[in-house]
Amino acid sequence: MGTPFKMKGFSGFGNSPMKQTYVDIGGKEVYASGSGSSINISGKKGVKPMASYTLAPGISVGKFNLSGKYKGGFEKSKGGTKNISKTFTGGGAKFSFGSRPGTYSGTFKGSISGDYGTTKQATGKKTTGYSGRLDLGVGRSGSLGCTGRSCSSSDIAGYHLKAFGEHGSKGSYSPGTRVGISGRYGVFTGEGSYNLKTKKPGFNIGITYPINK
């Protein structure tokens, strides 16, 4: 029986035969990987029409994911030019739970996630805050080719359909409390929500691409 949460040395990620980083949890080796890293580009409509982007390079150990985050949004000014409206720089953490996602069939999926960092407005004003989110639903992992022992198989699109609740503090990137439904099919994502504070709906449609699945 190993010592819980004991970090080991490494020389690479993935399925390399070289020695890797892992956490010893109750004697079980749980390896670190680059999964959970992503690039997201989407269009939003809520209080203001906005296009947004998110860069989230991170690392996963078991069901935990830690990432750095840089995201922002812009809108067109009255003159027709694009103005950056706000940016966020900080970090995020996510814990996933539920049944192990299948390649072909959907299973129960859930996650608890949170962000903390600094938001800079176009005026130069900076605020610091946090946000937290709970997602519950179903989904499958899919596969980017090479399923089983065959490397000639086509991609199998992953998907999810989840209900969520999210709250952001006053100084966060998205303050207030929202509830809604999110969906994904392959790289395409969508989300509809309702802000309990402003009493206004919002939605976004975009593309999320995994940097390292």
C-alpha positions, 0 to 999 in steps of 0.5 A: 500500500503506497502513501496517499497523494505521493508525487513521483518523478517524470520524464514525459506524458501520455503513453510513453514507456519512459517514466511518468509523473503520477500520484500514488492514491491508496497504492494506485498509480494515477498518471498526469496528462495534458487532458482538459486543455482547450481552446474555445471560441464562441459568440454570445448574446446576453446583456450585450452581444459579444464574441468570446475566447478562452485559452485553458492549458492545463494538466489532469491527474485522475479526475482532477484538472488544474489549468491556467486561464486567459479569456476575453470578449469583444463587441463592436462599437458604434463606429463599427470597429471591434473593441476588447471589452474585458479580459480575465487572467487567472486559474481554474480547477475542475473535479469530474465524477460519474460513470466512466464515459464510453466511446460509443454510448452515453453515461452519467457525467458531472463536474464541479469547477471554479475559477479565480483571477483578475478581470480587466475592463476596457476602461482599465479598471481591474477587479478580482473575484471567483466563480463556481459551477456545477454540471450534471448530465450525460455524455460519451467521450468519443474518439479521434480515430484509432479505436481499439487496435485499429488505426484506420477507424474514423473519428467518433464524435463525443457529446454531452447534454448537461444542466448547470448552475453557476455563480460569480462574485461581484469582481468576477468575469461573469458576476451573478447567478445563472442556470441553464443547459449546455451541449456539445457534439464533437468540437461544436458547443452551445449553451442557453442560460438565465441570469437570476439577478438581471432576469435576462436570458443568454446563449452562446454557440462556439467551437471548443478544441482539445489541445491534448485529449 
